[in-house]
Amino acid sequence: MEELDAIREMQFDLTGMIETNINWTHDARNHFHTAAGLRFNNTARCVMANTKGSGEEGYLPGGTAMISQGEFSGRVISRGVDTLGSFTWMAIRGKKDTGLIVVTAYRVCQKVGTRSGPDTAFTRMCVQMREEGHKNPDPRNQVLKNMSSILDEWMGKGFHPLVMIDSNSDITESKLREFNDLHGLSDLITVSRDLTNAPPTYARGKQRIDFILGDEHIKRAIVNSGSLELHDGLKASDHTMQFLDLDEKLLFRDDSFTPMPGYHREFRLYDSKRKTNFIESLQEAYERQRIAERVDEIALRMEEKNCADETDIEAYNKLDEEIVELIRSAATKVGRVDFGYQRSPDLCIAGKRIRMHKSIMSCIRNNIRYTEKLKNLAEELEYELPIQESITMKQALTNVCETWKAKRIIEKEDGERRAKWLDEICREIARETGSDADKVYKRMIQCALSKGVFKRLKSILKREWSALDYIEVPNEIWYLDKNGDELYEFDNGIFVAHSKFEENLYETYGSIKVPPKDVVVVEVEISDDVIHVKNPESIQQWTWTKVTKPEEMEEWLMRRNKRHLQQMYVEQSPPTTEEFEPILAEHGTSSITDEILNGTVDLNRFDLTDEMKLLLQSLRQTPEEKEMHIPGRMPREAFQEVMKIQNENTSSSPSALHYTLWKAIAEVDELAEIHALWVSIPFMYGFICERHKREIDCMLEKKPG
């Protein structure tokens, strides 16, 4: 079969075939399945549909088919056809009860009232629809209604729609446009390739009538897309082949937000046993890999040349990677055992309740129906799920918070509750066997109680925290504080306060400031030198939009940080003004800079204010400051002193080398000597360690604004 050969040659994972013109009888299906199995090593999954016809094989107008092959077939969890034979569908499994609902559809070209032959797909569908009770059959638009039913069902389960359709119309046709708007679909090929004049898809036409439609989730996963030339792949077809190349990791991922895991520390300094094991393991690894000797060799080689060339820098970065891996390995080795809260039936039920209420909140947030797993969990917990339409997002969030609080109470009493559970188990065993279980369960209970006390003491030293799971963004731009006579502008994540100088008139210049809670939304008119408030009598309250998707949160935070860091340039503060340009030339290393530091500069030759002159005069170096110099190699004692004063709880690096590890290393003179030299080398010879080029930008969550 030509179609199967083309699929194998082009290595398509999923293919939709439209207007197959085959009466898919039992024998025809078996023949197609056999041919597909021979070509794709028995991995093919097929589904076919046709209009109602006779039992004889052969030509039958219309019809569709879908075939998946290879590993992709393992994701197919359900298949089906339309009763009119106008489309076939497959449900493709993704992560966390999500996936794709893929439909291949043929929409007849005849409209209601069009004359057509007795054997056309349109006539056969009309006859079948009348038999089913339709008084005014409209097969052309009925296919869209039937597809909507399938899409609504699976989209309610969290599946994303992908529709391959011969629409026999332009994308702008009213009924097709309504269908696309209803399900959030767009033409993925023209959108992804930014085409304004896409080539026609039909040999005897000048328009695109064949489309691959999908939602935003699928659009983000597109790697490549296009429309082949006529007869490419299929020589007998009068339509061109449309294709998408999708990134499976993006395609099948779950878009619901999963908070980042907490920052993990393998041990703490107060845990002397693990700290000692870490030091011993690291010393053994350093000795095995000759780290001290190799560090000295690199330092000596650079000292002899009094510089670091590309070979030296490459050797330094390579050894730095090895040192980092050795430290990580030693830390992981001693931190593998991670005792959580002690299990008990109460704690397990509390955890399941949290999972259930978070799933309810997720369904409401994403506007999808309750999943089967959620229903089973609710049944297990003997909880009656509320009607989705009757519960708000706020109430769902409140329920999640309440279950978290209940779980925290149980966690604080984990030792006592486990002891009670063990006591019940041992007494039950004693009753059944007649044995003396007192000694056994007393030891078990004492162990549980002791561990619970240790857990509470440990919690005093480690405060609870959570990752950022949402941000709120104001919906308006201009806000008026009637009490403080200030006008606030929301600008890329920050608020800029503009001062009032006349009634309803405000300065165009502003400064960053958090507005009070009682501001009102206003409309403004901006000119070159003034901002005019058009409706100061407004009582409209400001509103906020909650952003939960990680990529959107990241975009907003980066915009906010960029605007905040550009504050001096936006406000035209010194030293960003033109007057400072000659002073700051050559990155602040010019002869003028030297004169300022020496106190010999003539500031009258610059167009500066008196305040700026006083500022520059204050930068004159004292005799003590002139004697200061940047040391070369850091002494071991200095390295140990620096690490000693650091707070162990401070996050220091995205490489997972936290201060607990550095402070433990600094306590050992031998290791401190190695690292003191190692961190000094880049400063001594003027290059940047490759690991230091990666950094993490952290923000503390604050009140809105």
DONURO-318866 format. One record per residue (C-alpha): x, y, z. Coordinates in steps of 0.05 Angstrom, whole numbers, plus 32768, in hexadecimal, padded with zeros to 4 digits. Example, Ala and Ser with C-alpha at 12.3 -4.5 7.8 and 13.67 -1.06 7.14 Angstrom:
REM DONURO-318866
80F67FA6809C81117FEB808F
This chain:
REM DONURO-318866
800080008000801C80437FEB80058067802B802880368059806880388030806780848035805D8081808180988051808780C5807A805980B680BD807C80B5809D80C2807380BB80D8805E80A6811F801580B881157FF280C080D27FAB80D580BF7F8E80C1807C7F5280E780627F2080D4802B7F3A808D80277F0080797FF97F01803280157EC9800880317EEC7FF280707ECD7FAE80777EE87F7980A77F147F5B80717F2D7F9F805A7F407FB280A17F657F7080AC7F8B7F79806A7FA07FBF807E7FB57FA980C47FDE7F7080A880017F9E807680107FD180AC802A7F9B80DC805B7F8180A880777FC7809B807A7FDF80E4808F7FA0810980497F94812580497FD7814A80127FF881207FD0800E813F7F99801E810C7F538039810C7F26804280CE7EE2806080BF7EB4806480837E6D807880727E36804480777E3D8015803B7E337FCF80247E5A7F94803D7E817F8F7FFD7EC97FA57FF87EDE7FDC7FC97ED380257FBB7EAA804E7FED7EAE809A7FEC7EC980BF802A7EE7809C80667F2480A780917F5A807E80B37F92808880E67FD0805F80F38006806481288046803D8128808480308152808B804781998054807A818E80218042818B8030803181D3800F807381E77FCD806481C57F9A805781FC7F58805B81D57F3E805E818D7EFB806C816D7ED4808181307E9A80AE811E7E58808B81107E5380B180CE7E99809B80BB7EB180E380B57EEB80DE80E77F1680AF81107F3980BF81527F7080A781807F7E80BA81C87FCA80BE81D47FE380B8821C801080EE823A802580FD82827FF8810282BE7FB580F0829D7FC2811E82627FD1811282197FB7811F81D37F73811281B47F84810C81697F4C810F81367F50810280EA7F12811E80C87EF4812580837EC1815C80797E978154803A7E97818E80097E4B818E7FFC7E1F81BD80247DD681B580357DAC81BA7FF57DE581A57FC77DD481717F937E0081337F977E0380EE7F7B7DE480B27F9F7E2780927FB17E4C80D07FCB7E6180D480147E33810F801D7DF580E980067E0780AB802F7E1080D5806D7DCD80F980617DA980B6805B7DC9809C809B7DB980DC80C17D7080D880AC7D6E809180C57D8980AA81077D5280DE810D7D70811D80EE7D3A814280C87D6A817380A67DAC814E80A07DEB817880967E26814980927E58818180837E4D81A280C77E38816480ED7E7F814B80EB7E95818981127E5F817C81477E728133814E7EBC814581547EAA817881897E8B814181B37ECA811681B07EF8815281BD7ECF816B81F87ED0812682187F1C811D82137F2E8166821F7F068160825F7F38812A82737F73815882677F838142821F7F99817581EA7F75817681A67F99816881647F6B816781277F81815280E17F49816680B27F36816D80697F0581A680757EF481B4802C7EF581FE80407F23823680537F38823D809D7F0D827C80A17ECC8259808F7E99826B80C67E87822580E07ED0820E80E07EE5824E81027EB0824381397EC981FC81427F11821481497EFE824C81797ED6821C81A47F1181ED81AF7F4A822081AB7F668205816A7F92822781367FB3821280F57FF581F88111801B81F980CF800E824180BB8015825A81038055823581138076824A80D18059829080D3803D8288808C800E82BD80708007829E802B800B82538037800A82267FF97FC982047FE47FBE81BC7FFA7F9081A57FC17FA581997F797F6881BC7F5B7F6481F57F8D7F8882347FA27F7982317FED7F8D820780297F5581D780397F7E81A380607F9481B680A57FB6819D80E47F9381C1811D7FAB81C281667FAC81EA81A67FE4821581C4800281D981E9800F81B481A8802681F48186805E81FC81BB807681B581AB807F81C1816080C681B6814780B781B980FC807981B980D0806781C18088804181AC80498061817E8017805C81877FCC802481667FA58031811B7F9B806B811A7FCD806380DA7FF4801F80C97FD5801E80CB7F897FD480BA7F817FBA80F07FB07FA181347F977FAF81537FDC7FF281667FF9800C81468038800E81718077803F815F80B08054817380F680958161811A80888166816580B5816481A28099812981CA80B48142820D808E818482048052816281E38044812F821A8058815782578025816E828A801B81B982877FFF81BE82CE803281DF82FC805D81B28327808681D9835A80D181D0835980EB81A0838E810781C083CC815281CE83D3816F818C83EC81AA8188841C81C88144842781DA8153846F81E1818C84A1821E81A284C881FE818D850A81FB814684EF824381368503824180EE84EB822D80FF84A4825B813A84A18296810E84B6828280D98482827E8110844C82C48129845D82E280E4845E82C180D1841C82D8811283FB8320810B8414832280C483FA830980DB83B6833A811683B3837380E883C3835D80B48390835780E983598396810F836D836F8150837383A28176839D83DC8165836E83B481788330839E81BA834E83E781CA835E83FC81B7831783CA81E682F783DC821F832684278214831A841E821282CF83F9825582CF842C827383008466826282D2844482858297842582BB82C383E582B3829B83AF8281828983A7826C8240836C82468222838B8203823283958216827B834E82308281833281F18261835A81C68291834281F082CC82F881E982B98300819F82AC831E819382F082EA81C1831082B3819482F482D58158831182DC817983568293818C8355827E8145834482A98128837C828A815783AF824481468396825380FC8397826E80FE83DE8232812683F6820080F883D3822280BB83F0821780D1843881D280F0842C81AE80B7840A818480A48446814C80D7844D811B80C6848480D980EA847B809E80EC84A9808C80AA84CB8055808684A78012807B84C67FCB807184AA7FBA80B984BE7FF580D684987FE780AD84597F9E80C284587FB2810B84637FE1810884287FAC80E883FB7F7B811F840E7FAD815583F97FB7813183B77F6C812C83AC7F5E817683BA7F99818C838F7F7D816283567F398183835F7F5A81C8835D7F8181B4831F7F41819D82FB7F1E81DF830C7F5A820982F87F6281E682B47F1781E082A97F19819582A07EEC815E82BB7EFF813482F87F2F80FD82E37F2380B382F17F5E80B183227F4080EB83487EFD80C9834C7F1E808883657F4680AE83997F0780D283B27EE3808F83B77F1D807183DE7F1B80AB840F7ECE80A784127ECB80F083FA7E91810883CF7EAD813483987E8A817783927E68818A83517E9D81AE83287E7081E883167E5F81F4835F7EA681FC837A7ED28239836D7F1D823C83657F22826283A77EFB822B83CC7F2681F583AD7F65821983C27F49822184097F3C81D6840C7F8481C883F87F9F81F7842D7F7281D784637F89819184517FD281A884547FC781C584997FA7818484B07FE2815D84948014818A84B87FF2817B84FA7FFA813184ED8043813A84D88052815D851980358121853E805280EC850F807680C78547803A80C48575800A80AF853D803A8079852480438061856B7FF8805B85737FF380368532802A80058545800A7FFB85887FC97FE785667FED7FB7853780147F95856E7FD77F8D859A7FB17F6F85607FEA7F3E85537FEC7F2D859D7FA27F1E859E7FA67EF2855F7FE57ECB85727FE17ECC85BD802B7EE185C0804A7F1785EC80537F5285BE805D7F8585F580A87F8785F180A87F8C85A580777FC6859E80957FEB85D980D77FEF85B480B480038573808C8039859780C9805585BA80EE8059857880B4807D855780AD80AF859080F880BE859080F880CA854680BC80F9854C80E181228580811F8126855380F3813C851980D681768541811B818C855981358189851180FB81B384F8811181EB8526815381EF8500813381EB84BB80FA821984AB80C48204847A80C18224843680A1821783F380B0822683AA808C825F8385804D82418366802C8280834C803282CB83447FFC8300833D7FFF833683077FD2837483067FA3837B82CC7FA583C782C67FDD83F982BC7FCB843A82E07FB7844083297FA8847E83537FB68487839D7F8584BD83B27FA284C283F87FEB84C783E57FE484F183A6800B84C0837C7FFD849E833A801884578331802B843782EF803483EC82E7807183E382BB808B839D82AB8082838082F0808F83BD831C806883FB83318082844183228066847A834E805B84BE832C805584FC8359801B852D8354802B857783467FE6859283337F9E857A83367F9A8539830D7FDF854682F0801C851B83008066851A82EF807D84EC82B780BB84DD82E180B084A7831680D28479834780C784308359809684298392806283F583AA801C841383A87FEC841083E37FB283DE83E17F7B841283DA7F90842F83967F5C8434835F7F61842783147F61846682E97F6A847B82A07FA284AC828D7FB884D68253800484DF824B8027851A822A8071852C82268076854B826B803785388292800884FE82A17FBE851282A67F8D84E782CE7F4C84E882A77F1E84C882DC7F3784D883227EF384C8833E7EFB847E832B7EEA844A83607EFF840D83367F2983DD835F7F6783BD83427F648374832D7F9A833E83287FA6830182FC7FC582C3831A7FFD82A682F0800D825C82FE8033824382C0807E824182CD8091825F82898062829A8293807A82A682DA80C282A482C280B282D6828A8091830782BB80C9830182EE80FE830E82B980D8834B82A080D2836582E6811C835982F58132837A82B5810783B882C2812083BC830A816983B682F7816083EC82C28144841C82F6817F844C82F4817D845182A88132845A82A58134849082DB817384AF82BD819884AE82FE81E384B88306820F849982ED81E3848A82B081DF84D28298820784EF825E82328518828E825084D882AB826184B7826882A984D1826482B484C082AD829C847882A582C0846C826382E8842B825B82BE8409829282D5843A82C7831F843082BB832F84718297836284A682AC832884D182C68315849982F6835D8497830F835B84E2831B831A84DC8342833884A6836F837884D083788350850F838683728537834E8337853C831E831C8580830982D18575830C82C185BA82F082D085A282AA8293857482AE824B858B82AA8238857082EE820A858783268227859A8369820B855A8387822E852F835282708554835E826C854683A9825D84FD839A829B84F6836E82C7851C83A082B284EB83D682D084B283AD831884CA83BA8341849183D783608496841C83AA8484842583958441844483698431840883A2844183D883CD840E83FB839983D783F183A583A283BC8382836483A383A5832783C183BB82EE839483B182AA83B3837D82A683EA839B828A842B837C824C8448836982728487834482A7845E831C8271843A830A8251847C82F68293849A82C982A4845E82A582628463829F826684AE827682A684AC8246828D847682008278848981F7822E847C81AF8239846681C18269842E81B8824D83E881F8825983C381FA8236838081CF8213834B820581DE834881EB81C1838B822C81D383AF820A81F383EB822C82138427822481D58452825781B38425828681EF8421828581FB846C829381B1847982CE81B3844782EA81F2846882EE81CF84AB832581A18490836881C48485837E8195844D833E81A08424833C81EA8434838381F38419836F81D383D7833181FD83CD8351823E83E38383823683AA834E821D837A831E8258838283598289837E83738274833A833F8297830E834982D88334839482D3832F839682C882E4835882ED82CC832682BA82B282E182A182C782D2825B82DE829E823C82B08273822882EB826F827083038250828682C1820F826382D681E88286830C81A48283832C817782C08337814C82B98375811282E5838A80ED82E583CC80A182E583C68084832583E18041834883E48021835A83A180488391837F
